[in-house]
Amino acid sequence: MKRSDDLKHLLLSIDRKSYPAYKDTRGQYQFNGFVLSIDHVQGDPFASPSKVSIIIEGKQAGFPAPYLEQRHTRVALQDHLIRLFGQAVEKYNFKAKGSGKSGLISVSRCGQEVLERTACTLTPGLGRLLVRLEVGFPANGRTINSGELIKIFFEFLPKAVASSLFYRNIDQKQVESVIWLAEDQQFIRDRLPELGLCAFVADGSILPRKSGVSQLPMARSVAFQSPESLRVTLELPHKGSLAGMGIPKGITLIVGGGYHGKSTLLRALELGVYNHIRGDGREYVITDDTALKLRAEDGRSICKTDISMFVNNLPNGRDTTAFSTEDASGSTSQAANVVEGLEAGSSLFLIDEDTSATNFMIRDELMQQVICREKEPITPFIERVKGLYEQAGVSSVIVAGSSGSYFHIADLVIQMDCYRPFDITAMAKEKAAAYPCITPLPLADHALSFRRLPRPNPSVARDSRVKLKAGGRDSLSINREEIELRCLEQLADREQTEALAYMLLYAIRHFFDGRRTMAQIADELLKLVNEKGLEAVGMDGGSYLSAGLAMPRKQEVLGCFNRYRRLEIQ
C-alpha cells in the first residue's frame, strides 16, 4: 500500500496536465488512522464524480463488538455514522473550486427510514468500517487543478473522518440511544406474531407528514391515541412500558370522512415495514415486514400469472390461469398484484380504495341484479378476502370511504375522526345487518401454487456490456428498457431502486435459467446479498461498487422482476 505522501507527490506532478492523468491516482493510500481508496476516476470534470472509499480498521474505529453482532443494531449504527459523516463533509462541499463537478463531496442522503446501504458498512467480528463517497476531482476547464484536490484529500476529508467515524470522537450516548432504539423496534417486530398482531402504532406517534413532498413530521399535528379496546402495552428492553394500538390479524377496515387521517394511517403502516430514526414520529409504528401495498396499475405488463382467482370466462376466451398482457387494466393489474404478493410471501395486504379499481374491489347488490354473475368475469376482492385470511393466512387492512359492503366481512372497523382512531366494529356490524351480505368464496387449491419459471435472456449475456440507469424512486432501465416502479409505493429511497437494477441484472445473468421459480430466485438472490453484501451483485462485471445502493425487500425485488417487459416465463 502506498503512503499519503506518495499521493501528494503524484498530484503535484500531474498538476495542469490533461484531465485523464488523474487516472494514475487509482489505488489505496495510508493516511493517519485510515486508508483512502480511490476506486474509480471520472473521465472529465463534467462526468459522474469519482468513487472514493474510507477504510478504518476495527481497532482504530473502536465501536463496541456487541453493537455489531445483530443485523438490526449494526444497520442502525451504519445509518447513524453515514448521517454524521454526511453532516461533516457538507461544510466542505464545493469549497474546492473548478469547472463542472469540481469540489463536490457527496455521500448518501438518508431519509427517515433506517436502511442497509453500501455507503457505510461495518464488518461483524472485525469492526472494520468502510465508507463510500463521491468526489468531483477539480479542474480548470479540462486541465487538472491538483492543488484543490490536495485540499480535499489532505484537509477536508481528514477533518470529516476524525470528527464522525471514530467511536472515541463522537457522542457515545447518542450512539447508545441509536442502538437501544433499534433493539426496542426489533423487540416489537418480534412480538407481533405471538400477540396475534399484524401492526402496532404507539400512543404519541406523529403520523402526518410536513407536506406531500416531505417525509418530515408535521408540526403541531394531532398525536396518535389508541382506543381502549385495541390498546396493547409492551415492556420494551430500554424504553420500558409503551402503549399503543395493536391491529390484530384478520380483516381490518379503516373508515371515516375525507381528510380525517385514513390514508395517513395507512401510509404509516406501509412504511412501518422499515425502522425509522428517532424524532420521525413513526419510530414506534411497526408493521409485519412482509406487508405489501396493493393498488391498481393501469398499463403494467403481466407475464403468465394465474389471476383466475379474480378473473375468469373472458369474452375472447383468453386463459387467465397463465394471463399475459403488455397493457393491463386496473382490475387485471390489481388481481396480478395480489397473486404476485402471495408469491412473494406477504402475510399482510394494505389497500386504499382511492388507488384501487372499483370493479376489482366490489360489486354491489343492485349491480349484481342488473348484470348477472355469468356476464361478469371479475370476482371482486370482497368475495376473496376472507378466504385469503382463513386459507392462506394473509390479513388485510383496507381504507374505505364510500362503500360499506366490507362491514359484513371485517373483523375490525376503525373510524378515523380528526386523526384519532375509534373502534366502531359493533356499531358498524349492527348497521350492516340491515343490508344484503355478499357471500365470501373459498380459494381453489391451485390459487396458492406458484410455478413460474423465468427463461434466460440472451440479450443480457454475462460478458456483454449493459447500461443501467435508475430514475429516482420511480423507474430504472436496462439497456434502455424502462421498468416502471412508481406503483411499488413501499420503495422508500432512490438507492433501493438503483440496487434493484443491479439485482435484476444479476438475476437475469445467473438465475433466469428455466429451472428456478420466481420466488426461489428472489430467495437465493437475497441470501447471497445478506451473506456477502450488495457487493455480490453490484460489482458483477464491474471494477467498483456504486456508493449509493440500499437494500430492498423481497416484495420489491419480485415486484421489479414482474414489471420487466422482457421477462419470459415458460
C-alpha positions as CSV (number, residue, x, y, z in Angstrom):
1,M,0.0,0.0,0.0
2,K,1.3,3.5,-0.8
3,R,1.6,6.3,1.7
4,S,-0.3,9.6,1.7
5,D,2.9,11.4,0.7
6,D,3.0,9.3,-2.4
7,L,-0.4,10.6,-3.4
8,K,0.6,14.2,-2.7
9,H,3.7,13.9,-4.8
10,L,1.7,12.3,-7.6
11,L,-0.9,15.0,-7.6
12,L,1.8,17.7,-7.7
13,S,3.5,16.0,-10.6
14,I,0.3,15.9,-12.7
15,D,-0.9,19.5,-11.9
16,R,-2.0,21.3,-15.1
17,K,-1.9,18.2,-17.2
18,S,-4.8,16.9,-19.2
19,Y,-7.6,15.6,-17.0
20,P,-7.1,11.9,-17.9
21,A,-3.8,12.0,-16.0
22,Y,-6.0,11.8,-12.8
23,K,-6.4,8.1,-13.7
24,D,-2.9,7.4,-12.3
25,T,-4.2,8.2,-8.8
26,R,-6.2,5.0,-8.5
27,G,-5.2,2.8,-5.6
28,Q,-5.0,2.8,-1.8
29,Y,-3.1,5.3,0.4
30,Q,-2.4,5.1,4.1
31,F,-3.4,8.3,6.0
32,N,-3.2,8.9,9.7
33,G,-5.8,6.4,11.1
34,F,-7.5,5.5,7.9
35,V,-6.9,4.3,4.3
36,L,-8.0,6.4,1.4
37,S,-9.0,4.2,-1.6
38,I,-9.5,5.9,-5.0
39,D,-11.7,3.3,-6.7
40,H,-12.8,5.0,-9.9
41,V,-11.7,8.2,-11.5
42,Q,-14.1,10.2,-13.7
43,G,-13.3,10.8,-17.3
44,D,-13.7,14.6,-17.2
45,P,-14.9,17.2,-14.7
46,F,-18.4,17.2,-16.1
47,A,-18.8,13.4,-15.9
48,S,-20.2,11.4,-12.9
49,P,-17.9,12.1,-9.9
50,S,-15.0,9.8,-8.9
51,K,-15.7,7.0,-6.4
52,V,-13.7,7.1,-3.2
53,S,-13.7,4.9,-0.1
54,I,-12.5,5.5,3.5
55,I,-11.4,2.3,5.3
56,I,-10.8,2.2,9.1
57,E,-9.7,-1.0,10.8
58,G,-11.7,-2.2,13.7
59,K,-9.2,-1.3,16.5
60,Q,-8.9,2.2,15.1
61,A,-12.7,2.7,14.7
62,G,-13.3,1.3,18.1
63,F,-17.0,0.5,18.0
64,P,-18.2,-2.0,20.7
65,A,-18.4,-5.5,19.3
66,P,-21.9,-6.1,20.8
67,Y,-23.2,-3.3,18.6
68,L,-22.2,-5.2,15.5
69,E,-23.4,-8.7,16.4
70,Q,-27.1,-8.3,15.4
71,R,-28.0,-7.1,12.0
72,H,-30.6,-4.6,13.1
73,T,-28.2,-2.9,15.5
74,R,-25.4,-2.9,13.0
75,V,-27.6,-1.4,10.3
76,A,-28.8,1.3,12.7
77,L,-25.2,2.2,13.6
78,Q,-24.1,2.3,10.0
79,D,-27.1,4.6,9.3
80,H,-26.1,6.8,12.2
81,L,-22.5,7.0,11.0
82,I,-23.3,7.9,7.4
83,R,-25.6,10.7,8.7
84,L,-22.8,12.0,10.9
85,F,-20.2,11.8,8.1
86,G,-22.6,13.4,5.7
87,Q,-23.1,16.4,8.0
88,A,-19.3,16.6,8.4
89,V,-18.5,16.7,4.7
90,E,-21.3,19.0,3.8
91,K,-19.5,22.0,5.2
92,Y,-16.7,21.3,2.6
93,N,-18.9,20.6,-0.4
94,F,-17.7,22.7,-3.4
95,K,-15.2,24.6,-1.2
96,A,-12.6,23.3,-3.6
97,K,-13.1,25.3,-6.8
98,G,-13.1,24.4,-10.5
99,S,-15.3,23.6,-13.5
100,G,-18.1,21.0,-13.8
101,K,-18.4,18.9,-10.7
102,S,-15.1,20.1,-9.3
103,G,-15.1,20.2,-5.5
104,L,-18.2,18.1,-5.0
105,I,-18.1,15.8,-1.9
106,S,-21.2,13.6,-1.8
107,V,-22.4,10.8,0.4
108,S,-25.8,9.1,0.6
109,R,-28.6,11.4,1.8
110,C,-30.6,9.2,4.2
111,G,-34.3,9.8,4.7
112,Q,-36.4,9.0,7.7
113,E,-36.1,5.2,7.2
114,V,-33.1,3.2,8.5
115,L,-31.8,1.2,5.5
116,E,-28.8,-1.0,4.9
117,R,-26.6,0.9,2.5
118,T,-23.3,0.4,0.6
119,A,-22.4,3.9,1.7
120,C,-21.4,2.6,5.1
121,T,-20.6,-0.9,6.2
122,L,-19.2,-2.4,9.4
123,T,-17.8,-5.9,9.4
124,P,-19.1,-8.1,12.2
125,G,-16.4,-9.5,14.4
126,L,-13.7,-7.3,12.9
127,G,-15.3,-3.9,13.3
128,R,-13.8,-2.8,10.0
129,L,-15.5,0.4,8.8
130,L,-15.9,1.2,5.1
131,V,-17.5,4.4,3.9
132,R,-18.1,5.2,0.2
133,L,-18.5,8.6,-1.2
134,E,-18.2,10.6,-4.4
135,V,-15.7,13.3,-5.1
136,G,-15.5,15.7,-8.0
137,F,-11.8,15.9,-8.9
138,P,-11.1,19.6,-9.6
139,A,-10.1,21.1,-12.9
140,N,-9.9,24.4,-14.7
141,G,-11.7,23.6,-17.9
142,R,-10.3,20.1,-18.6
143,T,-6.9,20.8,-17.0
144,I,-6.0,19.2,-13.7
145,N,-6.1,21.5,-10.6
146,S,-4.3,19.2,-8.2
147,G,-3.9,21.9,-5.5
148,E,-7.7,21.9,-5.0
149,L,-7.8,18.1,-4.8
150,I,-5.0,18.2,-2.2
151,K,-7.2,20.4,-0.1
152,I,-10.0,17.8,-0.3
153,F,-7.8,14.8,0.5
154,F,-5.4,16.3,3.0
155,E,-7.5,18.9,4.8
156,F,-11.3,18.4,4.3
157,L,-11.6,14.6,4.4
158,P,-9.3,14.0,7.3
159,K,-11.2,16.5,9.4
160,A,-14.6,15.0,8.5
161,V,-13.3,11.5,9.2
162,A,-11.8,12.4,12.5
163,S,-15.0,14.1,13.7
164,S,-17.5,11.5,12.7
165,L,-16.1,8.0,12.1
166,F,-14.1,7.2,15.3
167,Y,-16.1,6.0,18.3
168,R,-13.8,7.9,20.7
169,N,-14.6,11.2,19.0
170,I,-18.4,11.1,18.6
171,D,-21.2,11.3,21.1
172,Q,-21.2,7.8,22.6
173,K,-24.5,8.4,24.5
174,Q,-26.1,9.3,21.2
175,V,-24.7,6.1,19.7
176,E,-26.1,4.1,22.6
177,S,-29.6,5.7,22.1
178,V,-29.5,4.6,18.4
179,I,-28.7,1.0,19.4
180,W,-31.3,1.0,22.1
181,L,-34.0,2.3,19.7
182,A,-33.1,-0.4,17.2
183,E,-33.3,-3.1,19.8
184,D,-36.7,-1.8,21.0
185,Q,-38.0,-1.7,17.5
186,Q,-36.9,-5.2,16.8
187,F,-38.4,-6.3,20.1
188,I,-41.8,-5.0,18.9
189,R,-41.4,-6.6,15.5
190,D,-40.6,-10.0,17.1
191,R,-43.6,-9.8,19.4
192,L,-46.2,-9.1,16.7
193,P,-46.8,-12.8,15.7
194,E,-47.1,-14.1,19.2
195,L,-49.6,-11.3,20.1
196,G,-51.6,-12.1,17.0
197,L,-51.0,-8.7,15.6
198,C,-50.0,-7.5,12.1
199,A,-49.1,-4.0,13.2
200,F,-48.6,-1.7,16.2
201,V,-48.9,2.1,16.4
202,A,-47.6,3.6,19.6
203,D,-49.5,6.3,21.5
204,G,-48.0,9.7,20.9
205,S,-46.9,8.8,17.4
206,I,-46.9,11.7,14.8
207,L,-48.3,10.2,11.6
208,P,-49.0,13.3,9.4
209,R,-46.0,14.5,7.2
210,K,-44.9,18.0,6.7
211,S,-46.1,18.0,3.1
212,G,-46.7,15.8,0.1
213,V,-43.0,16.1,-0.9
214,S,-41.5,15.9,2.6
215,Q,-41.3,12.9,4.9
216,L,-40.5,15.1,7.9
217,P,-43.2,15.1,10.7
218,M,-45.8,17.8,10.5
219,A,-45.5,20.4,13.2
220,R,-48.4,20.9,15.7
221,S,-50.2,17.8,14.4
222,V,-52.5,15.5,16.4
223,A,-50.6,12.8,18.3
224,F,-51.9,9.3,17.9
225,Q,-54.0,7.9,20.7
226,S,-55.2,4.3,20.8
227,P,-58.8,3.4,21.5
228,E,-59.1,1.4,24.8
229,S,-60.4,-1.7,23.1
230,L,-57.3,-2.0,20.9
231,R,-54.7,-0.8,23.4
232,V,-51.7,-3.1,23.9
233,T,-48.9,-2.3,26.4
234,L,-45.4,-3.6,25.8
235,E,-42.4,-3.7,28.1
236,L,-39.5,-2.8,25.9
237,P,-35.9,-3.6,26.8
238,H,-34.8,0.0,27.0
239,K,-37.8,2.4,26.8
240,G,-39.8,0.4,29.2
241,S,-43.6,0.5,29.2
242,L,-45.1,1.6,25.8
243,A,-48.8,1.6,25.0
244,G,-50.4,1.8,21.6
245,M,-52.9,0.4,19.1
246,G,-52.5,-3.2,18.1
247,I,-54.1,-4.2,14.8
248,P,-55.0,-7.9,15.0
249,K,-54.5,-10.3,12.2
250,G,-57.6,-10.7,10.1
251,I,-59.6,-8.2,8.1
252,T,-59.4,-4.6,9.3
253,L,-61.4,-1.7,7.8
254,I,-60.3,1.9,8.2
255,V,-63.2,4.3,7.6
256,G,-64.0,8.0,8.2
257,G,-64.7,11.3,6.5
258,G,-62.3,12.9,4.0
259,Y,-59.1,14.5,5.4
260,H,-59.6,12.7,8.8
261,G,-56.5,10.6,8.6
262,K,-57.4,7.3,7.0
263,S,-54.7,7.3,4.3
264,T,-52.3,8.9,6.7
265,L,-52.6,5.9,9.0
266,L,-52.3,3.5,6.1
267,R,-49.2,5.3,4.8
268,A,-47.6,5.0,8.2
269,L,-48.4,1.3,8.2
270,E,-46.9,0.9,4.7
271,L,-43.6,2.3,5.8
272,G,-43.7,0.6,9.1
273,V,-42.0,-2.3,7.4
274,Y,-38.8,-0.3,8.0
275,N,-37.4,1.1,11.2
276,H,-37.4,4.9,11.5
277,I,-35.0,7.3,13.1
278,R,-35.7,9.0,16.5
279,G,-37.7,12.1,16.1
280,D,-39.5,10.9,13.0
281,G,-42.8,10.5,14.9
282,R,-43.2,7.0,13.5
283,E,-40.3,5.3,15.2
284,Y,-42.7,3.0,17.1
285,V,-45.0,2.3,14.1
286,I,-44.1,-1.3,13.4
287,T,-45.8,-3.4,10.7
288,D,-45.3,-7.0,9.7
289,D,-42.3,-6.6,7.5
290,T,-43.8,-8.7,4.7
291,A,-46.7,-6.3,4.3
292,L,-47.5,-5.2,0.7
293,K,-49.4,-2.2,-0.5
294,L,-51.7,-3.2,-3.3
295,R,-53.2,-0.9,-5.9
296,A,-54.5,-0.7,-9.5
297,E,-51.7,-0.2,-12.0
298,D,-53.1,0.6,-15.5
299,G,-50.7,-0.2,-18.3
300,R,-48.3,-2.5,-16.5
301,S,-47.1,-5.7,-18.1
302,I,-48.1,-9.1,-16.8
303,C,-46.4,-12.4,-17.7
304,K,-48.1,-15.7,-17.4
305,T,-49.7,-15.0,-14.0
306,D,-52.6,-17.0,-12.7
307,I,-55.3,-14.4,-12.0
308,S,-58.2,-16.9,-12.2
309,M,-58.9,-16.3,-8.6
310,F,-60.3,-12.9,-9.7
311,V,-60.8,-13.0,-13.5
312,N,-62.5,-15.8,-15.5
313,N,-64.5,-16.5,-18.6
314,L,-63.3,-13.6,-20.6
315,P,-65.4,-12.9,-23.8
316,N,-62.4,-13.6,-26.0
317,G,-61.7,-16.9,-24.3
318,R,-58.2,-15.9,-23.0
319,D,-56.6,-18.2,-20.4
320,T,-56.5,-16.4,-17.1
321,T,-54.5,-19.2,-15.4
322,A,-51.5,-18.0,-17.3
323,F,-52.5,-14.5,-18.1
324,S,-50.2,-12.2,-20.1
325,T,-50.6,-8.6,-21.3
326,E,-48.5,-5.6,-22.2
327,D,-51.2,-3.2,-21.1
328,A,-53.1,-4.3,-18.1
329,S,-56.4,-2.7,-17.0
330,G,-56.9,-1.5,-13.5
331,S,-58.7,-4.7,-12.4
332,T,-56.3,-7.2,-14.0
333,S,-53.3,-5.3,-12.7
334,Q,-54.6,-5.3,-9.2
335,A,-55.5,-9.0,-9.5
336,A,-51.9,-9.7,-10.6
337,N,-50.6,-7.7,-7.8
338,V,-52.5,-9.8,-5.2
339,V,-51.2,-13.0,-6.7
340,E,-47.6,-11.8,-7.0
341,G,-47.9,-10.6,-3.4
342,L,-48.8,-14.2,-2.4
343,E,-45.9,-15.5,-4.4
344,A,-43.6,-13.1,-2.6
345,G,-44.7,-14.5,0.8
346,S,-46.6,-11.4,2.0
347,S,-48.8,-12.1,5.0
348,L,-50.5,-8.6,5.1
349,F,-52.1,-6.6,2.3
350,L,-52.6,-2.9,2.6
351,I,-55.3,-1.4,0.3
352,D,-56.7,2.1,-0.2
353,E,-59.9,2.3,-2.2
354,D,-58.7,5.6,-3.7
355,T,-55.9,3.8,-5.6
356,S,-57.9,0.7,-6.4
357,A,-60.0,-0.4,-9.3
358,T,-63.7,-0.1,-8.2
359,N,-64.8,-3.2,-10.1
360,F,-62.0,-5.2,-8.6
361,M,-62.9,-4.2,-5.0
362,I,-66.7,-4.5,-5.0
363,R,-69.9,-5.3,-6.9
364,D,-73.0,-4.1,-5.0
365,E,-76.3,-5.9,-4.8
366,L,-78.0,-3.7,-7.4
367,M,-75.3,-4.2,-10.0
368,Q,-75.5,-7.9,-9.5
369,Q,-79.2,-7.8,-10.2
370,V,-78.7,-5.8,-13.4
371,I,-75.6,-7.6,-14.6
372,C,-75.8,-11.3,-13.7
373,R,-72.8,-13.2,-12.5
374,E,-72.5,-15.2,-15.7
375,K,-71.9,-12.0,-17.6
376,E,-69.3,-10.6,-15.2
377,P,-65.8,-12.2,-15.5
378,I,-64.5,-10.4,-12.4
379,T,-64.8,-12.0,-8.9
380,P,-64.3,-8.9,-6.7
381,F,-61.8,-8.8,-3.8
382,I,-64.6,-8.6,-1.2
383,E,-65.5,-12.2,-2.1
384,R,-61.9,-13.5,-1.7
385,V,-60.5,-11.5,1.2
386,K,-61.9,-13.9,3.8
387,G,-60.5,-16.9,2.0
388,L,-57.2,-15.2,1.8
389,Y,-57.1,-14.9,5.6
390,E,-58.7,-18.2,6.5
391,Q,-56.9,-20.4,3.9
392,A,-53.7,-18.5,3.2
393,G,-53.1,-16.7,6.5
394,V,-53.0,-13.3,4.7
395,S,-54.5,-10.4,6.6
396,S,-55.8,-7.2,5.0
397,V,-56.1,-3.6,6.1
398,I,-58.4,-1.7,3.8
399,V,-59.2,2.0,3.7
400,A,-62.8,2.6,2.6
401,G,-64.6,5.9,2.5
402,S,-67.5,5.2,0.2
403,S,-68.5,1.5,0.3
404,G,-69.9,-0.1,3.5
405,S,-70.2,-3.6,2.0
406,Y,-66.9,-4.6,3.7
407,F,-68.5,-4.1,7.1
408,H,-70.0,-7.5,6.8
409,I,-66.8,-9.4,6.4
410,A,-64.5,-7.1,8.5
411,D,-63.2,-8.4,11.8
412,L,-62.4,-4.9,13.0
413,V,-63.6,-1.5,11.9
414,I,-61.6,1.6,12.9
415,Q,-63.0,5.1,12.3
416,M,-60.6,7.9,12.0
417,D,-62.0,11.2,13.3
418,C,-59.7,14.2,13.3
419,Y,-56.7,11.9,13.2
420,R,-57.9,9.9,16.2
421,P,-58.9,6.2,15.9
422,F,-62.1,4.8,17.3
423,D,-63.2,1.2,17.4
424,I,-66.7,1.2,15.8
425,T,-66.9,-2.5,15.0
426,A,-70.0,-3.3,17.0
427,M,-71.9,-0.3,15.6
428,A,-70.8,-1.0,12.0
429,K,-71.9,-4.6,12.3
430,E,-75.3,-3.6,13.7
431,K,-75.9,-1.1,10.9
432,A,-74.7,-3.6,8.2
433,A,-77.2,-6.2,9.4
434,A,-80.0,-4.3,7.6
435,Y,-78.3,-4.6,4.2
436,P,-77.6,-7.7,2.0
437,C,-74.4,-9.6,2.7
438,I,-72.1,-10.8,0.0
439,T,-71.2,-14.4,0.4
440,P,-67.4,-15.0,0.6
441,L,-65.9,-17.6,-1.7
442,P,-63.2,-20.2,-0.8
443,L,-59.9,-20.2,-2.6
444,A,-59.2,-23.0,-5.1
445,D,-56.3,-25.3,-4.2
446,H,-54.2,-24.1,-7.2
447,A,-54.6,-20.5,-6.2
448,L,-51.6,-20.8,-3.8
449,S,-49.4,-22.8,-6.1
450,F,-46.7,-20.8,-7.9
451,R,-44.5,-22.4,-10.6
452,R,-43.5,-19.5,-12.9
453,L,-40.0,-20.3,-14.3
454,P,-38.3,-17.4,-16.0
455,R,-36.2,-18.2,-19.1
456,P,-32.7,-17.0,-19.9
457,N,-32.5,-13.6,-21.7
458,P,-29.7,-13.8,-24.3
459,S,-29.8,-10.1,-24.9
460,V,-28.2,-9.6,-21.4
461,A,-25.3,-12.1,-21.6
462,R,-22.8,-12.3,-18.7
463,D,-20.0,-10.9,-20.8
464,S,-22.0,-8.2,-22.6
465,R,-21.8,-4.5,-21.8
466,V,-25.0,-3.4,-20.1
467,K,-26.2,0.1,-19.4
468,L,-28.1,0.5,-16.1
469,K,-29.9,3.7,-15.0
470,A,-32.2,4.5,-12.1
471,G,-34.7,7.3,-12.4
472,G,-35.2,8.3,-8.8
473,R,-37.6,6.0,-6.9
474,D,-40.0,5.7,-9.9
475,S,-38.1,3.7,-12.6
476,L,-35.0,2.0,-13.8
477,S,-33.8,0.9,-17.1
478,I,-31.6,-1.9,-18.5
479,N,-30.2,-1.2,-22.0
480,R,-32.9,1.5,-22.4
481,E,-35.7,-1.0,-21.5
482,E,-37.6,1.0,-18.9
483,I,-39.2,-0.6,-15.9
484,E,-41.9,1.5,-14.2
485,L,-41.8,1.2,-10.4
486,R,-43.9,4.2,-9.3
487,C,-46.6,1.9,-8.0
488,L,-44.2,0.0,-5.7
489,E,-45.1,2.5,-3.0
490,Q,-43.0,1.0,-0.3
491,L,-39.8,1.8,-2.1
492,A,-38.5,4.4,0.4
493,D,-35.3,5.6,-1.3
494,R,-33.9,6.0,-4.8
495,E,-30.9,3.9,-3.7
496,Q,-33.2,1.0,-3.3
497,T,-34.2,1.5,-6.9
498,E,-30.6,1.5,-8.0
499,A,-29.9,-1.7,-6.1
500,L,-32.9,-3.3,-7.8
501,A,-31.3,-2.5,-11.2
502,Y,-28.2,-4.4,-10.2
503,M,-30.2,-7.3,-8.6
504,L,-32.3,-7.7,-11.7
505,L,-29.3,-7.7,-14.0
506,Y,-27.6,-10.3,-11.7
507,A,-30.7,-12.5,-11.6
508,I,-31.1,-12.4,-15.4
509,R,-27.4,-13.4,-15.9
510,H,-27.2,-16.0,-13.1
511,F,-30.6,-17.3,-12.1
512,F,-33.0,-17.0,-15.0
513,D,-32.4,-20.5,-16.2
514,G,-35.9,-22.0,-16.6
515,R,-35.4,-24.2,-13.6
516,R,-35.9,-21.9,-10.6
517,T,-39.3,-20.3,-9.7
518,M,-39.5,-16.5,-9.3
519,A,-39.7,-16.9,-5.5
520,Q,-36.7,-19.2,-5.4
521,I,-34.7,-16.7,-7.4
522,A,-35.6,-13.9,-5.1
523,D,-34.7,-16.0,-2.0
524,E,-31.3,-17.1,-3.5
525,L,-30.6,-13.5,-4.5
526,L,-31.4,-12.1,-1.1
527,K,-29.5,-14.9,0.7
528,L,-26.4,-14.0,-1.4
529,V,-26.7,-10.3,-0.6
530,N,-27.3,-10.9,3.1
531,E,-24.2,-13.1,3.3
532,K,-21.9,-11.1,1.1
533,G,-23.5,-7.6,0.9
534,L,-24.7,-5.7,-2.1
535,E,-21.1,-6.0,-3.4
536,A,-22.1,-9.5,-4.5
537,V,-24.4,-8.2,-7.2
538,G,-23.3,-4.6,-7.5
539,M,-19.8,-5.5,-8.8
540,D,-20.9,-8.2,-11.2
541,G,-18.8,-7.4,-14.3
542,G,-17.6,-4.1,-12.8
543,S,-14.5,-2.8,-11.1
544,Y,-16.1,-0.8,-8.3
545,L,-19.3,-0.6,-6.4
546,S,-21.8,2.3,-6.5
547,A,-21.5,4.5,-3.4
548,G,-25.3,4.6,-3.3
549,L,-27.2,1.3,-3.1
550,A,-29.8,0.5,-0.4
551,M,-31.3,-2.9,0.4
552,P,-34.8,-3.5,-0.9
553,R,-37.2,-6.2,0.4
554,K,-38.2,-9.4,-1.3
555,Q,-41.6,-7.8,-2.2
556,E,-39.9,-5.0,-4.2
557,V,-37.4,-7.4,-5.7
558,L,-40.2,-9.6,-7.2
559,G,-42.2,-6.5,-7.9
560,C,-39.4,-5.2,-10.1
561,F,-38.9,-8.6,-11.8
562,N,-42.6,-8.8,-12.6
563,R,-42.6,-5.4,-14.3
564,Y,-39.6,-6.2,-16.6
565,R,-41.2,-6.3,-20.0
566,R,-38.6,-8.7,-21.4
567,L,-39.5,-11.3,-18.7
568,E,-40.3,-14.6,-20.4
569,I,-42.0,-17.4,-18.4
570,Q,-42.0,-21.0,-19.7
